[in-house]
Structure formats: C-alpha cells, structure tokens
Amino acid sequence: MSEVPSPVRDRDERLYVPEQEGWKARIKDGWEKQYCFYKRPGEDFFHLLMSGEIFLQRGEEQVCLMCALRRGIVTTDRLYWQRAERRVREKSPKA
C-alpha cells in the first residue's frame, strides 16, 4: 500500500449519513455497467460507477459518494445530530 501524503493523513474527514433508513454502503465489484442515480451539474447523462468505488444503495437507487454529498444524503459535519435535534425543537409547536 502506498503512503498517504501528510496533509490528508492529518485531517479527520469522515462521511456521515444523517437519515440512515434503508441506505447501505457498497463497493462496486466488477466492470458490468452500473450508473449513479443522479446526474452531475451541467451534464445530461448518468455517470458510471467504477470498479472498486464506494457508493450508497437504497433499493434500486445507487448513488456515488460525490452525488450523495452534493444532495445532502451524506455530510462531513460530525455534529449533524445536534443540529438535527435543534431543528426538530424549532419546528415543534410552542405550548
């Protein structure tokens, strides 16, 4: 395995799925054609998932991590759960 450059190694960047219901992380195995469920901005076609690529799947929906991040399915915000709790409280009717 090759060594990861220092700036990447020193960062603690992870991905989180705030609404986990039904989503599974998968690794594309093989070269049969599978497409991301979403199109990239400015493109009018669905892009291929590549062999070895990590993607999310819910039913027939297969989403590459970049599209999942762009669509808000995943986040890099480690404290997403605190913000979600606050949003629920703010939306609740006041007594």
C-alpha positions in Angstrom: 0.0 0.0 0.0 1.3 3.5 -0.8 1.8 6.1 1.9 -0.9 8.8 2.1 0.5 12.4 1.8 0.8 14.2 5.1 -2.0 16.8 4.6 -4.5 14.1 4.0 -3.2 11.9 6.9 -3.5 14.8 9.4 -7.2 15.6 8.6 -10.0 13.8 10.3 -12.6 13.9 7.5 -15.4 11.3 7.6 -18.7 10.9 6.0 -22.0 10.6 7.9 -25.5 9.6 6.8 -27.9 11.6 8.9 -31.0 9.8 7.6 -29.7 6.2 7.6 -33.1 4.5 7.0 -32.6 2.0 4.1 -29.1 3.1 3.0 -26.3 0.6 2.7 -22.7 1.3 1.8 -21.5 -0.9 -1.0 -18.3 -1.4 -3.0 -18.6 -1.8 -6.8 -17.2 -5.1 -7.7 -16.5 -5.9 -11.4 -16.9 -4.0 -14.6 -20.6 -4.5 -15.5 -22.2 -1.2 -16.2 -23.9 0.4 -13.2 -24.9 4.1 -13.1 -25.2 6.7 -10.4 -28.9 7.6 -9.8 -28.1 11.3 -10.2 -26.6 13.4 -13.0 -23.7 15.8 -12.2 -24.5 19.5 -12.5 -24.2 20.6 -16.1 -24.4 17.0 -17.5 -27.3 15.5 -19.3 -26.3 11.8 -18.7 -25.9 9.5 -15.7 -22.3 8.6 -14.9 -20.8 5.2 -14.4 -19.8 3.7 -11.0 -16.3 2.3 -11.4 -15.0 -1.0 -10.1 -13.8 -0.5 -6.5 -15.8 2.6 -6.0 -17.7 3.1 -2.7 -21.3 4.0 -3.2 -24.6 4.1 -1.3 -27.6 2.0 -2.2 -31.2 2.1 -1.1 -33.4 -0.3 -3.1 -32.7 0.3 -6.8 -31.1 3.7 -6.0 -27.3 3.7 -6.4 -25.5 6.9 -5.5 -21.8 7.8 -5.8 -20.4 9.5 -2.8 -19.9 12.8 -4.6 -23.5 13.0 -5.6 -24.6 11.8 -2.1 -22.6 14.7 -0.6 -24.0 17.2 -3.1 -27.6 16.0 -2.5 -27.2 16.1 1.3 -27.6 12.3 1.7 -24.1 12.3 3.4 -22.4 15.1 5.3 -18.9 15.8 6.7 -20.5 17.6 9.6 -19.6 15.4 12.6 -22.2 17.2 14.8 -25.1 16.8 12.3 -27.1 15.0 15.0 -27.0 18.1 17.3 -28.2 20.4 14.6 -31.0 18.0 13.6 -32.2 17.8 17.2 -32.3 21.6 17.3 -34.2 21.9 14.0 -36.9 19.4 15.3 -37.3 21.5 18.5 -37.6 24.7 16.5 -40.3 23.2 14.3 -42.4 21.9 17.2 -45.5 23.9 18.1 -45.0 26.0 21.2 -47.2 25.3 24.2 
